[in-house]
Amino acid sequence: MKKSIIVEFVSGDSATYTAYPPDFAKWEMATKKSISEFSGMWDILFVAHSAMKREAAGKPTKSLEVWMEGITNLEVGDDDPKAISAEVSID
């Protein structure tokens, strides 16, 4: 499973982050919920922030609370269930 999330900021800039299974696993650990319960704005912001931190590759990033204060809009792409099956394919 992977999900593209387009984030628009107060500054007028935008960024696209791709949430992968590790981002959803972090969400599950933080919320103590199953992926089947994934819904709501906070859930989307959490995985987008996790993806942003992963993509920053160790560079300093803002905390989730500070980061989400600068967001004006989110656009969530469709799920891509092939992302996992293609990666584990033994072809």
N, C-alpha and C positions, 0 to 999 in steps of 0.2 A: 504494500500500500504506500502510495506517495500522494501528496496533495500540494499543489501550488497555491501560494497565498500572496496576493499583491497588496502591499501596504502603502497607503498614501499618508504623508506626514504634513504637519502644520506648515513646514517650510515650502511646501509645494513639490518636494521631491517624492519619488516613489521607488519601491524596491520589491522584487519578487523573490520570495523564499520558498524553498521546496522542503516540506516536512516529510521525513522518512521514518521507518519503524523506530529507530532509537528516540526520536522526538516524541512519538506517541507513547513509548515505554516510559519516558521521563514523566509525561503527563499522568500516566496510570499510577506511577509511584507517588507523585505529588498529591493526587486527588483520591487515591485508594479506590478508583472506579475502574470498571472494565471498559474497553474500547467501544463496546456496544452502547455505552452511556455518554459517548462523546457528543456534546451539543453545547451551544451557547457561545457567547462572545468571549468569555474568559478562556474557555477551552481553545478556541482558535488563536487568540492572542498568545497563550502559553506555548503552543507548538510552533507558532511563527517566531516567537522570541527564541525558543530552543534552536530552531533552524538557523536563525540569524547568528546566534552565538557559535554554533558549529561551523558555519561558513566563515566566521571571523578568524578561525584557526588560531586561537590563543591571544588575539589582540584584545585590549580592554573593551568591554561593552557595558552599556547601561543596565541596571537592574530592570526586571520586568515592569515593576511599578512606575519607574521613571520613564522607561522606553514607551510604554503604552499611553502616557500622558500627551505625547507628541503626535499621536495617530489621529487622522481625521476620517479615514475610510479604509475598509477591507474588502477585498474581492477574493472569493475562494473558488478555485478551479475544481473540476470534477476529480473524483477518486480515480486512481490508476491501479487497479488490482493486479495488473500484469507486472508491476514493478518488482514484487516479491517473487512470483513464479518464474519470471525471466532470469532473475539472479540465481535461483537455486536449480535451474534446469541443468540436467546432466548431459544434454545433447552432445 
